[in-house]
Amino acid sequence: MASWNSVPLEITYQVLGWTSFLSWTMGFYPQVILNFRRKSVVGMSFDFVVLNLTKHSSYLIYNASLFFSPTIQKQYYEKYGYGEMIPVAANDVAFSTHAVLVTALLLFQIVIYERGSQKVSKIAIAIVSAVWLFAAACFFIALPSHSWLWLISVFNSIQVFMTVIKYIPQVFMNFKRKSTDGFSIGYFLLDFFGALTSFLQMVVQSIDQGSFVNFYGNEGKVLLSLVSMSFDIIFMCQRFVLYPIEQPQVSPKLKEESKEPLIKCPDRPHSENEEKFIHSSAPGLSPTGREMASWNSVPLEITYQVLGWTAFLSWAMCTSHLEFLQEKCGGDELRFCGAEFVEALLLSDIQRVPLLWPHYSEAVLREMIPVAANDVALSTHTVLMTALLLFQIVIYERGSQKVSKIAIAIVSVVCLFATACFFVALPSHSWLWLISIFK
């Protein structure tokens, strides 16, 4: 059977695949959240959702069947050669499963939220019915000869066909309304990045194998990426060029009213910083009444999130790979310190604990918090995996290796110093200074 010739290319393949999964997965939620906030689905094409469900269901059947079924894999090798790799990865199956579930959730939102005069068109109903009748007929054709590879290839072709036509209703609706209000561009920005990384994943596999068999062995995945990127560009043009949404202006009177405290605590008097915070309880306002920093560009915000979680995946996989080598080869030099975890976790608390906002905002007003959720996730994962490495050191063959006295001394001094700094910061609640010490 075929295997990877290059470890770096294999790691790149996995990183690109799971980055694609993250992008496509995250892409569903802007629309779900938008519908939830508006308690309305007006502006979202119902035809798009119905066609999308058929598309993802077909893609799930193809991916899951080829990835899990030894019988279908054997038929694939007999057709394309035993020296070729299966063109479906675990991230493809994970994405398809998630896509079916979230698209079903969008259908549920259509049922329970305000729909206006919108409804599923008869054309969309006819297309979906014809597609599933065609799929059923193909199943009975493949049954006598057990031509399962041919059958799932039919489902793969169906998902490509549905990908081509599913975007058309939303494009037409935006054109007809001369507006993109009610439809989330975030879905299509992430869809574009997911399609791009999915295509690059196929390229990396081809480079490693020195063959383009995986491209015509999984034409559906290739066409899915190219078609998706093409329509995503059209949606970007509609959103940012043809029909841009104007941001509503907030009146000075409303801003003034928003500064009134919502909750007053009668139990004790507030400190000066707490009093400042209470009077700036309106979202996005600093203790001085000025606006706190926020994203000016939605595409850049989404890019920031995607890059952050890509970094998380890369670093997390590196740690897991080290743990695997430890188990396989035995022995490893380990340096362990939980300071990075504590720092990221406390900085994350700045975003969640209101009383810490004044400390940071006084230091860097109009600047954004420099720690994202992926930083906290990475630090947490790193501590757990490093602890696992320590456990492996305990249970596996170590030979003559041991932790040096210098390392023990350094860690002890650092922990004592951190403890002393904590008690120094405690009286004045100088938490920002304390976590800067951890950094």
C-alpha positions in Angstrom: 0.0 0.0 0.0 1.1 3.6 -0.6 2.6 5.6 2.2 4.0 9.0 2.7 7.6 9.6 1.4 8.1 12.8 3.3 7.2 13.5 7.0 7.2 17.3 6.5 4.7 16.9 3.6 2.6 14.6 5.6 2.4 17.1 8.5 1.7 19.9 6.0 -1.1 17.7 4.5 -2.7 17.2 7.9 -2.4 20.9 8.9 -3.9 22.0 5.6 -6.7 19.4 6.0 -7.7 20.4 9.5 -7.3 24.1 8.7 -9.8 23.5 5.9 -12.1 21.7 8.3 -11.9 24.6 10.8 -12.6 27.2 8.1 -15.5 25.3 6.7 -16.8 24.4 10.1 -16.6 28.0 11.5 -18.1 29.3 8.3 -21.5 27.9 9.2 -21.9 29.7 12.5 -22.0 33.4 11.4 -25.3 32.7 9.6 -26.6 30.6 12.5 -25.7 33.4 15.0 -27.1 36.1 12.7 -30.5 34.2 12.5 -30.5 33.7 16.3 -29.8 37.4 17.0 -32.4 38.7 14.5 -34.9 35.9 15.3 -35.5 36.0 11.6 -34.3 34.2 8.5 -35.4 36.9 6.0 -32.6 37.5 3.5 -31.3 33.9 3.7 -32.2 31.8 0.7 -34.2 28.8 1.7 -33.4 27.1 -1.6 -29.7 27.5 -0.8 -30.2 25.6 2.6 -32.3 22.8 1.1 -29.9 22.3 -1.8 -27.0 22.5 0.6 -28.4 19.7 2.8 -28.6 17.4 -0.2 -25.1 18.4 -1.3 -23.5 17.7 2.1 -25.5 14.4 2.6 -24.1 13.2 -0.7 -20.6 14.2 0.2 -20.8 12.5 3.6 -21.9 9.3 1.9 -18.9 9.4 -0.4 -16.3 10.4 2.2 -17.5 8.0 4.9 -17.8 5.1 2.6 -14.4 5.5 1.0 -12.7 6.2 4.3 -14.2 3.4 6.4 -15.1 0.6 4.0 -12.3 -1.9 3.2 -14.4 -3.3 0.3 -14.6 0.1 -1.4 -11.0 0.8 -0.7 -10.0 -2.5 -2.4 -12.1 -1.5 -5.5 -10.3 1.8 -5.5 -6.9 0.2 -5.4 -7.9 -2.2 -8.2 -8.9 0.7 -10.4 -6.1 3.2 -9.7 -3.3 0.9 -8.4 -2.1 -0.3 -5.0 0.6 2.3 -5.1 -1.9 5.2 -4.7 -3.2 6.7 -1.5 -6.9 7.0 -0.6 -7.9 10.6 -1.5 -10.1 11.0 1.5 -8.8 12.2 4.9 -10.3 12.1 8.4 -10.9 15.9 8.2 -13.1 15.3 5.1 -15.3 12.9 7.0 -15.4 15.2 10.0 -16.4 18.2 7.9 -19.2 16.4 6.0 -20.7 15.1 9.3 -20.6 18.5 10.9 -22.0 20.2 7.7 -25.0 17.9 7.6 -25.8 18.6 11.3 -25.4 22.4 11.1 -27.4 22.6 7.8 -30.2 20.7 9.5 -30.0 23.3 12.3 -30.4 26.1 9.7 -33.5 24.2 8.4 -34.8 24.2 12.0 -34.3 27.9 12.2 -36.3 28.4 9.1 -39.2 26.6 10.7 -39.2 28.5 14.0 -38.1 32.0 13.1 -39.7 34.8 11.1 -39.7 34.0 7.4 -41.7 36.9 5.9 -43.0 35.9 2.5 -40.0 33.6 1.7 -40.5 30.0 1.0 -38.7 27.1 -0.7 -39.3 27.3 -4.4 -40.9 24.5 -6.4 -37.8 24.3 -8.6 -35.6 23.5 -5.6 -38.1 20.9 -4.4 -38.1 19.3 -7.8 -34.3 19.3 -8.1 -33.9 17.6 -4.7 -36.6 15.0 -5.4 -35.0 14.2 -8.8 -31.6 13.9 -7.3 -32.6 11.4 -4.6 -34.7 9.4 -7.1 -31.7 9.2 -9.4 -29.5 8.1 -6.5 -32.0 5.4 -5.5 -32.0 4.1 -9.1 -28.2 4.0 -9.1 -28.2 2.0 -5.9 -30.4 -0.7 -7.4 -28.1 -0.7 -10.6 -25.0 -1.2 -8.4 -26.5 -3.8 -6.1 -26.3 -6.9 -8.3 -22.6 -6.4 -9.2 -21.6 -4.7 -5.9 -20.2 -1.8 -7.8 -19.9 0.3 -4.7 -17.0 2.5 -5.9 -19.1 3.5 -8.9 -22.0 4.2 -6.7 -20.2 6.5 -4.3 -18.6 8.2 -7.3 -22.2 9.0 -8.4 -22.8 10.6 -5.0 -19.6 12.5 -5.4 -20.8 13.8 -8.8 -24.1 14.7 -7.2 -22.4 16.9 -4.5 -20.4 18.7 -7.3 -23.7 19.3 -9.2 -25.4 20.6 -6.1 -22.4 22.8 -5.3 -22.8 24.5 -8.7 -26.5 25.2 -8.4 -26.8 25.8 -4.6 -25.2 29.2 -4.7 -27.3 30.5 -7.6 -30.5 31.2 -5.5 -28.5 33.4 -3.0 -26.7 35.2 -5.8 -30.0 35.9 -7.5 -31.7 36.9 -4.3 -29.0 39.4 -3.5 -29.2 40.8 -7.1 -33.0 41.0 -7.0 -33.1 42.8 -3.6 -30.0 44.9 -4.4 -28.9 44.1 -0.9 -26.9 41.6 1.2 -28.7 42.4 4.4 -29.7 39.2 6.3 -27.1 37.0 4.7 -23.7 36.5 6.4 -20.6 37.2 4.4 -18.6 35.4 7.1 -19.8 32.1 5.7 -18.4 32.8 2.3 -15.1 34.3 3.5 -14.4 31.2 5.5 -15.7 29.0 2.7 -13.2 30.5 0.4 -10.3 29.9 2.7 -11.5 26.4 3.4 -11.8 25.6 -0.3 -8.3 27.0 -0.9 -6.6 24.9 1.8 -8.6 21.8 0.7 -7.2 22.2 -2.8 -3.7 22.8 -1.5 -4.0 19.6 0.6 -4.6 17.7 -2.7 -1.5 19.4 -4.2 0.7 18.4 -1.3 -0.4 14.8 -1.6 0.4 14.8 -5.3 3.8 16.3 -4.7 4.6 13.6 -2.2 3.4 10.8 -4.4 4.8 12.2 -7.7 1.4 11.5 -9.2 -1.9 13.3 -10.0 -4.0 10.2 -9.6 -5.6 11.7 -6.4 -7.0 14.6 -8.5 -8.9 12.4 -10.9 -9.5 9.7 -8.2 -11.4 12.4 -6.3 -12.6 14.8 -8.9 -15.4 15.8 -6.6 -13.1 17.3 -4.0 -11.1 19.2 -6.6 -14.2 20.6 -8.4 -15.8 21.4 -5.0 -12.8 23.6 -4.1 -12.7 25.4 -7.5 -16.5 26.0 -7.8 -16.7 27.2 -4.2 -13.9 29.7 -4.6 -15.5 31.0 -7.8 -18.9 31.7 -6.2 -17.3 33.0 -3.0 -15.6 35.7 -5.1 -19.0 36.6 -6.5 -20.4 37.0 -3.0 -17.5 39.1 -1.9 -18.1 41.5 -4.9 -21.8 41.7 -4.0 -21.1 42.4 -0.3 -18.2 44.8 -0.5 -18.6 46.4 -4.0 -22.1 46.2 -5.4 -24.4 46.2 -2.4 -22.3 47.3 0.7 -24.2 47.6 4.0 -24.0 51.0 5.6 -23.3 51.0 9.3 -26.1 52.6 11.4 -25.2 55.8 13.2 -25.8 55.9 17.0 -27.3 59.2 18.2 -25.3 61.1 21.0 -28.4 60.9 23.2 -28.4 57.1 23.0 -24.7 57.0 23.8 -25.3 59.2 26.8 -28.1 57.0 28.1 -26.0 53.9 27.6 -23.5 55.2 30.2 -26.1 55.0 33.0 -25.2 52.1 35.4 -27.4 49.0 34.9 -26.7 47.5 38.4 -25.6 49.1 41.6 -24.2 47.0 44.4 -25.5 48.2 47.8 -23.2 45.9 49.9 -20.0 48.0 49.8 -18.7 51.2 48.3 -16.9 50.8 44.9 -13.3 51.6 44.4 -12.3 54.3 42.0 -11.6 51.8 39.2 -14.8 49.9 39.8 -16.8 53.2 39.8 -15.3 54.1 36.5 -16.1 50.7 35.0 -19.7 50.8 36.2 -20.3 54.2 34.5 -18.9 52.8 31.3 -20.9 49.6 31.3 -22.1 50.2 27.8 -20.5 47.6 25.5 -17.4 49.0 23.7 -16.8 51.9 26.1 -13.6 52.4 28.2 -13.6 53.7 31.8 -13.1 57.2 30.5 -16.2 56.9 28.3 -14.2 56.5 25.1 -14.8 53.6 22.8 -12.7 50.5 23.3 -10.9 49.0 20.4 -12.8 46.7 18.1 -12.3 45.2 14.6 -12.6 47.6 11.7 -12.6 44.9 9.1 -14.7 41.6 9.2 -12.4 39.9 6.6 -9.3 40.7 8.7 -11.1 39.5 11.9 -11.9 36.2 10.3 -8.4 35.9 8.9 -7.0 36.6 12.4 -9.2 33.8 13.9 -8.2 31.3 11.1 -4.5 32.1 11.4 -4.7 31.8 15.2 -6.4 28.4 15.1 -4.0 27.3 12.4 -1.1 28.1 14.7 -2.9 26.2 17.5 -3.3 23.1 15.2 0.4 23.3 14.1 1.8 23.6 17.6 -0.7 21.1 19.1 0.2 18.5 16.4 4.0 19.2 17.1 3.4 18.4 20.8 1.4 15.3 20.0 4.1 14.2 17.5 6.8 14.6 20.3 4.7 12.4 22.6 4.4 9.8 19.9 8.2 9.7 19.3 8.7 9.5 23.1 6.5 6.4 23.2 8.1 4.9 20.1 11.7 5.7 20.7 12.0 6.2 24.4 13.8 9.0 26.2 13.5 12.7 25.7 15.0 15.9 27.2 12.1 17.8 28.8 11.7 21.3 30.0 8.5 22.0 31.8 7.1 25.3 33.1 3.5 26.3 33.5 4.1 30.1 33.4 2.9 30.4 29.8 -0.4 28.7 30.7 -0.9 31.0 33.7 -0.2 34.1 31.7 -2.5 33.3 28.8 -5.3 32.1 31.2 -5.1 35.3 33.3 -5.0 37.5 30.2 -8.0 35.7 28.9 -9.7 36.5 32.2 -9.3 40.2 31.4 -11.7 39.7 28.6 -14.3 38.0 30.9 -13.9 39.6 34.3 -15.2 43.3 34.3 -13.1 44.5 37.2 -9.9 43.8 35.3 -10.9 45.9 32.3 -9.9 49.2 33.9 -6.3 48.0 34.7 -5.6 47.0 31.1 -7.5 49.9 29.5 -5.7 52.5 31.6 -2.4 51.1 30.3 -3.2 50.9 26.6 -6.4 52.7 25.8 -7.9 52.0 22.3 -5.8 48.8 21.9 -7.2 45.3 21.6 -6.5 42.5 24.1 -3.4 40.8 22.6 -4.5 37.3 23.6 -7.0 35.2 21.6 -9.0 32.0 22.5 -6.5 29.9 20.5 -3.7 31.1 22.7 -5.5 29.9 25.8 -6.4 26.6 24.0 -2.7 26.1 23.0 -1.4 26.8 26.5 -3.9 24.4 28.0 -3.1 21.7 25.5 0.7 22.2 25.9 0.5 21.8 29.7 -1.5 18.6 29.4 0.8 17.1 26.7 3.9 18.1 28.6 2.5 16.5 31.7 1.9 13.4 29.6 5.6 13.5 28.6 6.6 13.7 32.2 4.4 10.6 32.9 6.1 8.8 30.0 9.5 9.7 31.5 8.3 8.0 34.7 6.9 4.8 33.1 9.3 4.2 30.2 12.9 3.2 29.9 15.2 6.1 30.8 18.6 4.6 30.7 21.1 6.8 32.6 19.2 10.0 31.9 17.8 12.2 34.7 16.7 15.7 35.3 19.8 17.9 36.0 20.2 19.8 39.3 20.6 23.0 37.3 17.1 22.5 35.8 15.6 21.8 39.2 17.3 24.9 40.7 16.0 27.1 37.9 12.5 25.9 38.2 12.5 26.3 42.0 13.9 29.8 41.8 11.3 30.8 39.2 8.4 29.5 41.2 9.7 31.2 44.4 10.1 34.5 42.5 6.6 34.2 41.0 5.1 33.5 44.5 6.9 36.6 45.9 5.6 38.7 43.0 2.0 37.5 43.8 2.2 38.7 47.3 3.7 42.0 46.2 0.8 42.5 43.7 -1.9 41.4 46.1 -2.4 44.6 48.2 -2.8 46.9 45.2 -4.4 44.3 42.9 -1.8 45.0 40.3 -2.8 41.9 38.2 -1.6 43.2 34.9 1.9 43.8 36.3 1.8 40.3 37.8 1.0 38.5 34.6 3.6 40.6 32.9 6.1 39.0 35.3 4.9 35.6 34.2 5.5 36.6 30.6 
